[in-house]
Amino acid sequence: MQCELDSYIHTENSLAQFFNNCIVSTDNANDFIGTTELYNEYVKYCNTNNLMAVTAQKFAKSDILKTKYKSDRANARGYCYMKFM
């Protein structure tokens, strides 16, 4: 069952593919990507790889963002502890 789930994630889930292939998790709160920049790069990734992009609202509410990254800068909208590869 886990093998089937992993296969689905890698072949069907554009969010998981984007985060696996384009984002690096860090331990540094200064590594920060703004919300708009992150979503725009995701859309470019999907277009380049013939994947269907989710809406900006679904992107922002994705489990990947909610569980792995913090949005803890008062003066900027985005996510800490991540950078582009």
C-alpha atoms as one frame of an Amber mdcrd trajectory, in Angstrom:
protein
   0.000   0.000   0.000   2.803   2.472   0.855   4.444   1.780  -2.491   1.202
   2.626  -4.285   0.840   5.831  -2.260   4.415   6.873  -3.056   3.781   6.182
  -6.733   0.654   8.355  -6.670   2.486  11.206  -4.969   5.296  11.167  -7.487
   3.143  10.829 -10.594  -0.089  12.654  -9.793   0.446  15.220  -7.069   1.937
  18.400  -8.491   2.360  19.942  -5.035   4.434  17.057  -3.742   6.505  16.974
  -6.913   7.201  20.708  -6.685   8.272  20.548  -3.051  10.377  17.416  -3.604
  12.134  18.810  -6.672  12.370  22.552  -6.035  12.364  23.314  -2.302  14.946
  22.625   0.371  13.965  22.633   4.037  16.464  24.388   6.287  17.024  25.108
   9.972  17.509  28.812   9.286  14.587  31.178   9.908  16.272  33.698   7.590
  15.651  31.349   4.652  12.375  32.846   3.525  10.234  32.683   0.378   7.363
  35.090  -0.102   3.901  33.691  -0.728   3.526  35.150  -4.225   7.019  34.143
  -5.311   6.496  30.588  -4.063   3.168  30.173  -5.847   4.478  31.711  -9.082
   7.420  29.287  -9.119   5.010  26.409  -8.490   2.877  27.436 -11.499   6.006
  27.705 -13.681   7.078  24.241 -12.522   3.670  22.798 -13.394   3.650  24.433
 -16.819   7.153  23.194 -17.593   6.303  19.649 -16.523   2.778  19.455 -18.003
   1.171  19.166 -14.572  -2.094  20.659 -13.423  -1.519  23.457 -10.924  -3.912
  23.909  -8.019  -5.399  27.318  -7.280  -3.521  29.776  -5.080  -6.053  29.156
  -2.312  -5.553  25.377  -2.389  -1.801  25.884  -2.560  -1.822  28.059   0.569
  -3.978  25.532   2.429  -1.912  22.510   1.418  -0.830  20.108   4.140   2.789
  20.485   3.035   2.828  24.184   3.881   0.691  23.897   7.000   2.770  21.153
   8.599   6.368  21.812   7.484   6.828  25.567   7.268   6.086  28.556   9.436
   4.820  31.892   8.292   6.268  33.915  11.134   7.396  37.263   9.790   5.121
  40.066  10.882   5.951  42.384   7.981   5.993  39.891   5.095   3.719  37.122
   3.858   5.556  33.919   3.203   7.343  30.947   4.700  10.526  30.565   6.717
  12.860  27.578   6.840  12.789  26.991   3.083  14.708  27.988  -0.010  14.746
  27.096  -3.676  17.179  24.417  -4.846
